């Protein structure tokens, strides 16, 4: 039996997926165009992505019911996450098309990785709906992967002379007040 929590999850994750397809059609992420071997793709992409489906499995198999305030919080996290993820990706894509270099304004003015922040918020909202610790364990693995990517990106951006000043006025994943 599908209750409110399962329907809300389906609506949120389904909408996120449709928006992802629209985003991909409008401003592609070059990383998804790189060819990788089957074993690498299977073990380092497909298998970890399965972790994202722990929350909906728990929600549907255990008939999880969340309190209205928790449902509202989860929906808000997903909406804010979609904003940061897609607006950050769009800003990066279109700014770099016109002027390659360091992006230090817009969403990037106070946070160096708004797209990762967005994805973390999205899946935090999904994990809240499960009311279980296991989705958080899967997400911790992704967050460690994200952190590795963010630090590598910082190391790459450090080649720009203005990066040191930018780093002082922004935080890695949360907006600096």
MDTraj code that builds the backbone (N, CA, C; nanometers):
import mdtraj as md
import numpy as np

residues = "UNK UNK UNK UNK UNK UNK UNK UNK UNK UNK UNK UNK UNK UNK UNK UNK UNK UNK UNK UNK UNK UNK UNK UNK UNK UNK UNK UNK UNK UNK UNK UNK UNK UNK UNK UNK UNK UNK UNK UNK UNK UNK UNK UNK UNK UNK UNK UNK UNK UNK UNK UNK UNK UNK UNK UNK UNK UNK UNK UNK UNK UNK UNK UNK UNK UNK UNK UNK UNK UNK UNK UNK UNK UNK UNK UNK UNK UNK UNK UNK UNK UNK UNK UNK UNK UNK UNK UNK UNK UNK UNK UNK UNK UNK UNK UNK UNK UNK UNK UNK UNK UNK UNK UNK UNK UNK UNK UNK UNK UNK UNK UNK UNK UNK UNK UNK UNK UNK UNK UNK UNK UNK UNK UNK UNK UNK UNK UNK UNK UNK UNK UNK UNK UNK UNK UNK UNK UNK UNK UNK UNK UNK UNK UNK UNK UNK UNK UNK UNK UNK UNK UNK UNK UNK UNK UNK UNK UNK UNK UNK UNK UNK UNK UNK UNK UNK UNK UNK UNK UNK UNK UNK UNK UNK UNK UNK UNK".split()
xyz = np.array([
    [0.0843, -0.1190, 0.0000],
    [0.0000, 0.0000, 0.0000],
    [0.0879, 0.1242, 0.0000],
    [0.0564, 0.2152, -0.0879],
    [0.1328, 0.3380, -0.0994],
    [0.0652, 0.4457, -0.0162],
    [0.1372, 0.4974, 0.0814],
    [0.0854, 0.6046, 0.1645],
    [0.1393, 0.7389, 0.1184],
    [0.1114, 0.8390, 0.1983],
    [0.1528, 0.9754, 0.1665],
    [0.3044, 0.9873, 0.1532],
    [0.3780, 0.9224, 0.2429],
    [0.5240, 0.9334, 0.2395],
    [0.5795, 0.8772, 0.1093],
    [0.5330, 0.7588, 0.0691],
    [0.5811, 0.6971, -0.0547],
    [0.5429, 0.7816, -0.1764],
    [0.4221, 0.8347, -0.1765],
    [0.3786, 0.9190, -0.2887],
    [0.4588, 1.0487, -0.2947],
    [0.4858, 1.1071, -0.1782],
    [0.5670, 1.2289, -0.1745],
    [0.7080, 1.1994, -0.2250],
    [0.7650, 1.0872, -0.1818],
    [0.8991, 1.0503, -0.2289],
    [0.8983, 1.0340, -0.3804],
    [0.8005, 0.9597, -0.4325],
    [0.7923, 0.9369, -0.5767],
    [0.7794, 1.0692, -0.6516],
    [0.6958, 1.1581, -0.6026],
    [0.6782, 1.2875, -0.6688],
    [0.8079, 1.3681, -0.6663],
    [0.8748, 1.3706, -0.5519],
    [0.9992, 1.4483, -0.5397],
    [1.1102, 1.3890, -0.6259],
    [1.1342, 1.2588, -0.6143],
    [1.2443, 1.1983, -0.6885],
    [1.2113, 1.1904, -0.8375],
    [1.0848, 1.1655, -0.8699],
    [1.0442, 1.1634, -1.0100],
    [1.0609, 1.2989, -1.0759],
    [1.0201, 1.4037, -1.0064],
    [1.0358, 1.5393, -1.0602],
    [1.1833, 1.5743, -1.0744],
    [1.2623, 1.5370, -0.9745],
    [1.4075, 1.5595, -0.9800],
    [1.4662, 1.4918, -1.1041],
    [1.4241, 1.3700, -1.1331],
    [1.4755, 1.2976, -1.2493],
    [1.4350, 1.3653, -1.3802],
    [1.3101, 1.4100, -1.3896],
    [1.2650, 1.4787, -1.5109],
    [1.3421, 1.6091, -1.5291],
    [1.3611, 1.6825, -1.4188],
    [1.4391, 1.8066, -1.4267],
    [1.5836, 1.7776, -1.4677],
    [1.6367, 1.6633, -1.4218],
    [1.7732, 1.6250, -1.4603],
    [1.7806, 1.6055, -1.6123],
    [1.6801, 1.5396, -1.6693],
    [1.6792, 1.5194, -1.8141],
    [1.6688, 1.6518, -1.8888],
    [1.5853, 1.7432, -1.8384],
    [1.5747, 1.8753, -1.9005],
    [1.7059, 1.9514, -1.8894],
    [1.7704, 1.9416, -1.7738],
    [1.8999, 2.0062, -1.7537],
    [2.0021, 1.9482, -1.8505],
    [2.0044, 1.8167, -1.8622],
    [2.1002, 1.7516, -1.9501],
    [2.0787, 1.7925, -2.0958],
    [1.9543, 1.8139, -2.1344],
    [1.9254, 1.8573, -2.2711],
    [1.9636, 2.0039, -2.2920],
    [1.9646, 2.0826, -2.1847],
    [1.9915, 2.2266, -2.1961],
    [2.1374, 2.2622, -2.1722],
    [2.1978, 2.2027, -2.0700],
    [2.3388, 2.2301, -2.0390],
    [2.4018, 2.1045, -1.9815],
    [2.4664, 2.0337, -2.0706],
    [2.5244, 1.9029, -2.0380],
    [2.6454, 1.9165, -1.9469],
    [2.6639, 1.8156, -1.8637],
    [2.7831, 1.8058, -1.7804],
    [2.8836, 1.7200, -1.8571],
    [2.9987, 1.7786, -1.8895],
    [3.0983, 1.7086, -1.9708],
    [3.1453, 1.5778, -1.9066],
    [3.1404, 1.5700, -1.7733],
    [3.1872, 1.4484, -1.7063],
    [3.1050, 1.3262, -1.7464],
    [2.9797, 1.3474, -1.7820],
    [2.8953, 1.2343, -1.8186],
    [2.9149, 1.1917, -1.9635],
    [2.9988, 1.2627, -2.0361],
    [3.0261, 1.2281, -2.1747],
    [3.1553, 1.1485, -2.1894],
    [3.2309, 1.1351, -2.0798],
    [3.3558, 1.0604, -2.0845],
    [3.3268, 0.9109, -2.0884],
    [3.3982, 0.8410, -2.1759],
    [3.3825, 0.6959, -2.1823],
    [3.4612, 0.6315, -2.0695],
    [3.3974, 0.5332, -2.0069],
    [3.4652, 0.4556, -1.9039],
    [3.4419, 0.3081, -1.9318],
    [3.5308, 0.2256, -1.8836],
    [3.5185, 0.0822, -1.9084],
    [3.4012, 0.0251, -1.8288],
    [3.3541, -0.0915, -1.8713],
    [3.2422, -0.1550, -1.8022],
    [3.2724, -0.1810, -1.6548],
    [3.3878, -0.2415, -1.6210],
    [3.4132, -0.2678, -1.4782],
    [3.4161, -0.1401, -1.3940],
    [3.4778, -0.0359, -1.4458],
    [3.4824, 0.0919, -1.3723],
    [3.3409, 0.1467, -1.3584],
    [3.2662, 0.1485, -1.4664],
    [3.1288, 0.1979, -1.4626],
    [3.0417, 0.1184, -1.3676],
    [3.0571, -0.0122, -1.3693],
    [2.9743, -0.0973, -1.2842],
    [3.0084, -0.0780, -1.1371],
    [3.1366, -0.0905, -1.1036],
    [3.1746, -0.0905, -0.9624],
    [3.1860, 0.0487, -0.9013],
    [3.2167, 0.1504, -0.9828],
    [3.2374, 0.2830, -0.9255],
    [3.1268, 0.3826, -0.9602],
    [3.0328, 0.3423, -1.0435],
    [2.9175, 0.4287, -1.0740],
    [2.7873, 0.3584, -1.0382],
    [2.7602, 0.2462, -1.1046],
    [2.6327, 0.1770, -1.0857],
    [2.6135, 0.1273, -0.9427],
    [2.7095, 0.0535, -0.8898],
    [2.6946, -0.0044, -0.7555],
    [2.6757, 0.1053, -0.6493],
    [2.7592, 0.2112, -0.6481],
    [2.7350, 0.3162, -0.5474],
    [2.5994, 0.3862, -0.5646],
    [2.5546, 0.4002, -0.6891],
    [2.4255, 0.4651, -0.7115],
    [2.3096, 0.3848, -0.6530],
    [2.3279, 0.2559, -0.6384],
    [2.2245, 0.1723, -0.5782],
    [2.1933, 0.2226, -0.4364],
    [2.2945, 0.2795, -0.3690],
    [2.2740, 0.3322, -0.2342],
    [2.1653, 0.4376, -0.2273],
    [2.1442, 0.5096, -0.3372],
    [2.0400, 0.6112, -0.3391],
    [1.9001, 0.5487, -0.3296],
    [1.8881, 0.4208, -0.3587],
    [1.7566, 0.3567, -0.3573],
    [1.7252, 0.2852, -0.2262],
    [1.8118, 0.3024, -0.1287],
    [1.7839, 0.2459, 0.0035],
    [1.6629, 0.3161, 0.0659],
    [1.6598, 0.4494, 0.0584],
    [1.5492, 0.5247, 0.1197],
    [1.4136, 0.4854, 0.0620],
    [1.3947, 0.4836, -0.0696],
    [1.2615, 0.4456, -0.1187],
    [1.2257, 0.3008, -0.0872],
    [1.3264, 0.2135, -0.0834],
    [1.2972, 0.0752, -0.0470],
    [1.2443, 0.0680, 0.0964],
    [1.3108, 0.1377, 0.1865],
    [1.2662, 0.1373, 0.3262],
    [1.1267, 0.1977, 0.3380],
    [1.1054, 0.3094, 0.2691],
    [0.9755, 0.3777, 0.2757],
    [0.8629, 0.2860, 0.2296],
    [0.8847, 0.2168, 0.1181],
    [0.7770, 0.1345, 0.0627],
    [0.7653, -0.0009, 0.1317],
    [0.8764, -0.0609, 0.1691],
    [0.8682, -0.1943, 0.2302],
    [0.8207, -0.1892, 0.3746],
    [0.8470, -0.0790, 0.4418],
    [0.8068, -0.0668, 0.5824],
    [0.6839, 0.0230, 0.6004],
    [0.6310, 0.0706, 0.4898],
    [0.5131, 0.1588, 0.4940],
    [0.5365, 0.2753, 0.5907],
    [0.6480, 0.3430, 0.5705],
    [0.6870, 0.4533, 0.6590],
    [0.5864, 0.5674, 0.6484],
    [0.5491, 0.6202, 0.7630],
    [0.4618, 0.7372, 0.7706],
    [0.5391, 0.8453, 0.8449],
    [0.5551, 0.9595, 0.7807],
    [0.6258, 1.0689, 0.8469],
    [0.5256, 1.1724, 0.8973],
    [0.5652, 1.2403, 1.0008],
    [0.4832, 1.3471, 1.0560],
    [0.4795, 1.4624, 0.9554],
    [0.3716, 1.5405, 0.9562],
    [0.3608, 1.6505, 0.8590],
    [0.4792, 1.7477, 0.8628],
    [0.5315, 1.7802, 0.9822],
    [0.6439, 1.8737, 0.9899],
    [0.7686, 1.8157, 0.9234],
    [0.7881, 1.6820, 0.9356],
    [0.9042, 1.6174, 0.8743],
    [0.8878, 1.6114, 0.7228],
    [0.7658, 1.5868, 0.6774],
    [0.7381, 1.5875, 0.5343],
    [0.7671, 1.7266, 0.4769],
    [0.7216, 1.8299, 0.5463],
    [0.7482, 1.9669, 0.5016],
    [0.8964, 1.9988, 0.4970],
    [0.9697, 1.9554, 0.5992],
    [1.1145, 1.9781, 0.6028],
    [1.1828, 1.9062, 0.4875],
    [1.1457, 1.7810, 0.4638],
    [1.2068, 1.7033, 0.3554],
    [1.1784, 1.7677, 0.2200],
    [1.0556, 1.8095, 0.1970],
    [1.0206, 1.8752, 0.0707],
    [1.1011, 2.0034, 0.0540],
    [1.1141, 2.0809, 0.1610],
    [1.1911, 2.2054, 0.1543],
    [1.3377, 2.1782, 0.1214],
    [1.3963, 2.0762, 0.1838],
    [1.5356, 2.0424, 0.1551],
    [1.5535, 2.0054, 0.0081],
    [1.4615, 1.9259, -0.0444],
    [1.4720, 1.8857, -0.1842],
    [1.4589, 2.0070, -0.2762],
    [1.3647, 2.0955, -0.2477],
    [1.3459, 2.2136, -0.3332],
    [1.4697, 2.3033, -0.3292],
    [1.5211, 2.3322, -0.2100],
    [1.6438, 2.4124, -0.2010],
    [1.7593, 2.3410, -0.2699],
    [1.7651, 2.2090, -0.2541],
    [1.8713, 2.1323, -0.3179],
    [1.8661, 2.1402, -0.4690],
    [1.7471, 2.1254, -0.5259],
    [1.7325, 2.1352, -0.6711],
    [1.7757, 2.2746, -0.7177],
    [1.7381, 2.3774, -0.6418],
    [1.7793, 2.5129, -0.6775],
    [1.9318, 2.5230, -0.6828],
    [1.9996, 2.4885, -0.5751],
    [2.1455, 2.5019, -0.5711],
    [2.2139, 2.4130, -0.6755],
    [2.1634, 2.2905, -0.6914],
    [2.2252, 2.1981, -0.7862],
    [2.2141, 2.2487, -0.9295],
    [2.0933, 2.2786, -0.9726],
    [2.0729, 2.3127, -1.1128],
    [2.1119, 2.4559, -1.1458],
    [2.0868, 2.5493, -1.0568],
    [2.1282, 2.6871, -1.0838],
    [2.2811, 2.6960, -1.0822],
    [2.3443, 2.6239, -0.9882],
    [2.4909, 2.6212, -0.9860],
    [2.5474, 2.5617, -1.1135],
    [2.4901, 2.4503, -1.1588],
    [2.5360, 2.3883, -1.2833],
    [2.5130, 2.4806, -1.4028],
    [2.3970, 2.5464, -1.4066],
    [2.3668, 2.6367, -1.5187],
    [2.4622, 2.7547, -1.5194],
    [2.4853, 2.8142, -1.4024],
    [2.5773, 2.9277, -1.3966],
    [2.7160, 2.8860, -1.4441],
    [2.7644, 2.7736, -1.3946],
    [2.8979, 2.7257, -1.4331],
    [2.9041, 2.7014, -1.5844],
    [2.8050, 2.6343, -1.6378],
    [2.8040, 2.5999, -1.7797],
    [2.8064, 2.7251, -1.8678],
    [2.7146, 2.8186, -1.8405],
    [2.7025, 2.9345, -1.9292],
    [2.8134, 3.0375, -1.9076],
    [2.8582, 3.0565, -1.7857],
    [2.9682, 3.1509, -1.7621],
    [3.0953, 3.0995, -1.8279],
    [3.1261, 2.9713, -1.8105],
    [3.2493, 2.9172, -1.8681],
    [3.2451, 2.9129, -2.0206],
    [3.1256, 2.9084, -2.0784],
    [3.1138, 2.9153, -2.2246],
    [3.1577, 3.0526, -2.2761],
    [3.1245, 3.1561, -2.1992],
    [3.1539, 3.2925, -2.2420],
    [3.2939, 3.3352, -2.1991],
    [3.3295, 3.3013, -2.0744],
    [3.4569, 3.3469, -2.0205],
    [3.5170, 3.2396, -1.9298],
    [3.6044, 3.1566, -1.9857],
    [3.6683, 3.0546, -1.9020],
    [3.7485, 3.1192, -1.7888],
    [3.7523, 3.0511, -1.6759],
    [3.8279, 3.1013, -1.5620],
    [3.7550, 3.0749, -1.4322],
    [3.7926, 3.1498, -1.3330],
    [3.7374, 3.1336, -1.1987],
    [3.6037, 3.2069, -1.1881],
    [3.5021, 3.1385, -1.1396],
    [3.3697, 3.1985, -1.1202],
    [3.3591, 3.2378, -0.9733],
    [3.3400, 3.3685, -0.9474],
    [3.3375, 3.4168, -0.8087],
    [3.2141, 3.4987, -0.7763],
    [3.1135, 3.4931, -0.8614],
    [2.9920, 3.5707, -0.8336],
    [2.8708, 3.4794, -0.8406],
    [2.7518, 3.5372, -0.8269],
    [2.6296, 3.4575, -0.8290],
    [2.6294, 3.3578, -0.7142],
    [2.5848, 3.2360, -0.7407],
    [2.5834, 3.1339, -0.6358],
    [2.7235, 3.1010, -0.5867],
    [2.8227, 3.1223, -0.6706],
    [2.9606, 3.0898, -0.6347],
    [3.0276, 3.1977, -0.5499],
    [2.9591, 3.3063, -0.5219],
    [3.0203, 3.4153, -0.4451],
    [3.0575, 3.3718, -0.3037],
    [2.9758, 3.2906, -0.2413],
    [3.0000, 3.2522, -0.1012],
    [3.0201, 3.1018, -0.0806],
    [2.9943, 3.0241, -0.1844],
    [3.0130, 2.8785, -0.1744],
    [3.0774, 2.8310, -0.3049],
    [3.1848, 2.7535, -0.2926],
    [3.2590, 2.7126, -0.4114],
    [3.1956, 2.5933, -0.4833],
    [3.1027, 2.5258, -0.4184],
    [3.0419, 2.4066, -0.4793],
    [2.8902, 2.4037, -0.4570],
    [2.8171, 2.5008, -0.5129],
    [2.6723, 2.5021, -0.4895],
    [2.6020, 2.3781, -0.5452],
    [2.6563, 2.3197, -0.6518],
    [2.5939, 2.2009, -0.7098],
    [2.6051, 2.0809, -0.6149],
    [2.7196, 2.0637, -0.5499],
    [2.7322, 1.9547, -0.4521],
    [2.6447, 1.9814, -0.3297],
    [2.6402, 2.1066, -0.2860],
    [2.5512, 2.1423, -0.1757],
    [2.4083, 2.1027, -0.2105],
    [2.3672, 2.1347, -0.3335],
    [2.2322, 2.1003, -0.3773],
    [2.2058, 1.9521, -0.3736],
    [2.2991, 1.8746, -0.4239],
    [2.2785, 1.7300, -0.4250],
    [2.2738, 1.6740, -0.2830],
    [2.3542, 1.7295, -0.1946],
    [2.3525, 1.6847, -0.0553],
    [2.2190, 1.7176, 0.0115],
    [2.1633, 1.8351, -0.0188],
    [2.0331, 1.8723, 0.0363],
    [1.9222, 1.7824, -0.0185],
    [1.9273, 1.7553, -0.1485],
    [1.8252, 1.6711, -0.2115],
    [1.8190, 1.5346, -0.1434],
    [1.9330, 1.4692, -0.1349],
    [1.9323, 1.3340, -0.0798],
    [1.9169, 1.3318, 0.0717],
    [1.9454, 1.4434, 0.1383],
    [1.9126, 1.4529, 0.2811],
    [1.7615, 1.4545, 0.2992],
    [1.6920, 1.5270, 0.2110],
    [1.5461, 1.5270, 0.2154],
    [1.4892, 1.3882, 0.1940],
    [1.5457, 1.3146, 0.0974],
    [1.4993, 1.1779, 0.0722],
    [1.5272, 1.0882, 0.1925],
    [1.6452, 1.1024, 0.2517],
    [1.6817, 1.0178, 0.3664],
    [1.5914, 1.0459, 0.4859],
    [1.5553, 1.1720, 0.5060],
    [1.4646, 1.2051, 0.6173],
    [1.3328, 1.1303, 0.6057],
    [1.2848, 1.1163, 0.4834],
    [1.1565, 1.0499, 0.4633],
    [1.1608, 0.9031, 0.5042],
    [1.2785, 0.8403, 0.4996],
    [1.2911, 0.6992, 0.5355],
    [1.2876, 0.6781, 0.6864],
    [1.3214, 0.7814, 0.7634],
    [1.3261, 0.7693, 0.9099],
    [1.4096, 0.6484, 0.9535],
    [1.5256, 0.6341, 0.8902],
    [1.6127, 0.5199, 0.9169],
    [1.7575, 0.5660, 0.8982],
    [1.8494, 0.5001, 0.9665],
    [1.9902, 0.5387, 0.9606],
    [2.0611, 0.4913, 0.8344],
    [2.0131, 0.3867, 0.7701],
    [2.0853, 0.3273, 0.6579],
    [2.1023, 0.4222, 0.5373],
    [2.0017, 0.4990, 0.4967],
    [2.0263, 0.5922, 0.3855],
    [2.1362, 0.6943, 0.4171],
    [2.1501, 0.7303, 0.5446],
    [2.2544, 0.8256, 0.5833],
    [2.3930, 0.7644, 0.5675],
    [2.4053, 0.6337, 0.5907],
    [2.5340, 0.5655, 0.5719],
    [2.5724, 0.5685, 0.4238],
    [2.4762, 0.5384, 0.3372],
    [2.5022, 0.5430, 0.1931],
    [2.5418, 0.6841, 0.1502],
    [2.4724, 0.7826, 0.2053],
    [2.5037, 0.9206, 0.1684],
    [2.6407, 0.9624, 0.2197],
    [2.6796, 0.9142, 0.3349],
    [2.8118, 0.9462, 0.3871],
    [2.9201, 0.9033, 0.2885],
    [2.9007, 0.7872, 0.2280],
    [2.9945, 0.7417, 0.1250],
    [3.0001, 0.8380, 0.0084],
    [2.8842, 0.8864, -0.0350],
    [2.8814, 0.9837, -0.1450],
    [2.9431, 1.1162, -0.1019],
    [2.9160, 1.1576, 0.0210],
    [2.9704, 1.2852, 0.0673],
    [3.1221, 1.2809, 0.0726],
    [3.1782, 1.1654, 0.1094],
    [3.3238, 1.1508, 0.1085],
    [3.3752, 1.1616, -0.0355],
    [3.3048, 1.0999, -0.1288],
    [3.3391, 1.1103, -0.2710],
    [3.3291, 1.2561, -0.3177],
    [3.2213, 1.3243, -0.2773],
    [3.2049, 1.4652, -0.3140],
    [3.3188, 1.5489, -0.2574],
    [3.3539, 1.5240, -0.1313],
    [3.4621, 1.5988, -0.0679],
    [3.5916, 1.5814, -0.1456],
    [3.6213, 1.4592, -0.1851],
    [3.7407, 1.4323, -0.2659],
    [3.7374, 1.5147, -0.3943],
    [3.6226, 1.5171, -0.4616],
    [3.6099, 1.5945, -0.5856],
    [3.6243, 1.7446, -0.5602],
    [3.5651, 1.7934, -0.4502],
    [3.5739, 1.9364, -0.4195],
    [3.7175, 1.9773, -0.3896],
    [3.7895, 1.8941, -0.3171],
    [3.9299, 1.9259, -0.2852],
    [4.0163, 1.9217, -0.4109],
    [3.9881, 1.8271, -0.4996],
    [4.0607, 1.8223, -0.6274],
    [4.0301, 1.9454, -0.7117],
    [3.9052, 1.9885, -0.7083],
    [3.8666, 2.1088, -0.7822],
    [3.9381, 2.2308, -0.7248],
    [3.9419, 2.2423, -0.5906],
    [4.0146, 2.3529, -0.5271],
    [4.1615, 2.3528, -0.5682],
    [4.2222, 2.2358, -0.5694],
    [4.3636, 2.2272, -0.6092],
    [4.3814, 2.2740, -0.7530],
    [4.2876, 2.2384, -0.8401],
    [4.2946, 2.2821, -0.9791],
    [4.2737, 2.4329, -0.9916],
    [4.1770, 2.4864, -0.9149],
    [4.1485, 2.6306, -0.9226],
    [4.2573, 2.7156, -0.8590],
    [4.3405, 2.6543, -0.7779],
    [4.4469, 2.7308, -0.7108],
    [4.5482, 2.7865, -0.8108],
    [4.5427, 2.7437, -0.9360],
    [4.6321, 2.7978, -1.0383],
    [4.5973, 2.9419, -1.0748],
    [4.4752, 2.9841, -1.0417],
    [4.4349, 3.1219, -1.0698],
    [4.4856, 3.2125, -0.9583],
    [4.5473, 3.3244, -0.9933],
    [4.6025, 3.4137, -0.8902],
    [4.4973, 3.4655, -0.7920],
    [4.3750, 3.4823, -0.8366],
    [4.2694, 3.5368, -0.7502],
    [4.2035, 3.4308, -0.6617],
    [4.2470, 3.3047, -0.6737],
    [4.1840, 3.1979, -0.5960],
    [4.2037, 3.2147, -0.4456],
    [4.3200, 3.2577, -0.4024],
    [4.3464, 3.2717, -0.2579],
    [4.2466, 3.3690, -0.1945],
    [4.2222, 3.4821, -0.2602],
    [4.1257, 3.5797, -0.2080],
    [3.9836, 3.5228, -0.2134],
    [3.9517, 3.4536, -0.3217],
    [3.8196, 3.3924, -0.3357],
    [3.7966, 3.2880, -0.2273],
    [3.8979, 3.2098, -0.1993],
    [3.8867, 3.1052, -0.0968],
    [3.8572, 3.1643, 0.0404],
    [3.9110, 3.2825, 0.0684],
    [3.8872, 3.3483, 0.1973],
    [3.7435, 3.3974, 0.2112],
    [3.6804, 3.4321, 0.0997],
    [3.5433, 3.4864, 0.1078],
    [3.4353, 3.3817, 0.0812],
    [3.4758, 3.2567, 0.0577],
    [3.3788, 3.1507, 0.0306],
    [3.4152, 3.0265, 0.1093],
    [3.3154, 2.9403, 0.1275],
    [3.3386, 2.8118, 0.1928],
    [3.3249, 2.7018, 0.0894],
    [3.3764, 2.5871, 0.1244],
    [3.3801, 2.4748, 0.0318],
    [3.2417, 2.4283, -0.0122],
    [3.1509, 2.4071, 0.0852],
    [3.0218, 2.3491, 0.0492],
    [2.9021, 2.4228, 0.1112],
    [2.9218, 2.4977, 0.2160],
    [2.8138, 2.5781, 0.2730],
    [2.8385, 2.7249, 0.2417],
    [2.7335, 2.8019, 0.2173],
    [2.7544, 2.9446, 0.1901],
    [2.8130, 3.0160, 0.3106],
    [2.9205, 3.0912, 0.2891],
    [2.9817, 3.1680, 0.3964],
    [2.8932, 3.2883, 0.4275],
    [2.8625, 3.3085, 0.5543],
    [2.7756, 3.4220, 0.5891],
    [2.8393, 3.5565, 0.5552],
])
top = md.Topology()
chain = top.add_chain()
for i, resn in enumerate(residues, 1):
    res = top.add_residue(resn, chain, resSeq=i)
    for name in ("N", "CA", "C"):
        top.add_atom(name, md.element.get_by_symbol(name[0]), res)
traj = md.Trajectory(xyz[None], top)
